[in-house]
Amino acid sequence: DTEVTQTPKHLVMGMTNKKSLKCEQHMGHRAMYWYKQKAKKPPELMFVYSYEKLSINESVPSRFSPECPNSSLLNLHLHALQPEDSALYLCASSQGLTGGTEAFFGQGTRLTVV
Amino acid sequence: QQPVQSPQAVILREGEDAVINCSSSKALYSVHWYRQKHGEAPVFLMILLKGGEQKGHDKISASFNEKKQQSSLYLTASQLSYSGTYFCGTEIRPEYGNKLVFGAGTILRVKS
């Protein structure tokens, strides 16, 4: 199984809502990532988890709250988002903890904030 | 520290060749290449770890010049399926963890 599964595929939420994005992988990878991708832009790194611990936070606003409950799951909790947060949110995982290994991407969650 | 890709876009006819370049202002630990089609996830093409390393996969190959902090992706005898946006991703040092930063992308369109 070389898949990273993300749910939901699409999400529309109001600015006062709380929602969560989910990501799952069963490849035994110990590094997992959240990326944000706006239209016609590259994926932009948000968070990196290594061995279920947050290792990199790219100065992401606190309205985005990541969580890694176990080695296979990664969540992104959303609260009080702004319309400019609308984007494709990509989850990825990789085997290596110090870089230099392939990152597998999920299909993404397309988020619209209204 | 975003790597710089060139060209921004290229249009080819089937069978033609293309080169996409990726350069960094910082010393690189690794360079990754991905292709993303519209509405889909980025798909891994290859990773280069050593200076001067070259890799190939079918008609797509890449080189990494560590000294020049540059990588190039070579697409030969292009096919319609090669169309998409190509991103290079760079890692500066392994001790920074898996901090893969992507360039702005190169849009490749192959016409029949």
Chai-1 contact restraints between the chains, C-beta under 6 A:
chainA,res_idxA,chainB,res_idxB,connection_type,confidence,min_distance_angstrom,max_distance_angstrom,comment,restraint_id
A,A31,B,N98,contact,1.0,0.0,6.0,A-B,restraint_1
A,P42,B,F87,contact,1.0,0.0,6.0,A-B,restraint_2
A,P42,B,F102,contact,1.0,0.0,6.0,A-B,restraint_3
A,P42,B,A104,contact,1.0,0.0,6.0,A-B,restraint_4
A,P42,B,G105,contact,1.0,0.0,6.0,A-B,restraint_5
A,P43,B,F102,contact,1.0,0.0,6.0,A-B,restraint_6
A,V48,B,G97,contact,1.0,0.0,6.0,A-B,restraint_7
A,V48,B,N98,contact,1.0,0.0,6.0,A-B,restraint_8
A,S55,B,G97,contact,1.0,0.0,6.0,A-B,restraint_9
A,I56,B,G97,contact,1.0,0.0,6.0,A-B,restraint_10
A,I56,B,K99,contact,1.0,0.0,6.0,A-B,restraint_11
A,S94,B,N98,contact,1.0,0.0,6.0,A-B,restraint_12
A,T98,B,P94,contact,1.0,0.0,6.0,A-B,restraint_13
A,G99,B,Y29,contact,1.0,0.0,6.0,A-B,restraint_14
A,G99,B,E91,contact,1.0,0.0,6.0,A-B,restraint_15
A,G99,B,P94,contact,1.0,0.0,6.0,A-B,restraint_16
A,G99,B,N98,contact,1.0,0.0,6.0,A-B,restraint_17
A,G100,B,S30,contact,1.0,0.0,6.0,A-B,restraint_18
A,G100,B,L49,contact,1.0,0.0,6.0,A-B,restraint_19
A,E102,B,F44,contact,1.0,0.0,6.0,A-B,restraint_20
A,E102,B,I47,contact,1.0,0.0,6.0,A-B,restraint_21
A,F105,B,A41,contact,1.0,0.0,6.0,A-B,restraint_22
A,F105,B,P42,contact,1.0,0.0,6.0,A-B,restraint_23
A,Q107,B,A41,contact,1.0,0.0,6.0,A-B,restraint_24
A,G108,B,A41,contact,1.0,0.0,6.0,A-B,restraint_25
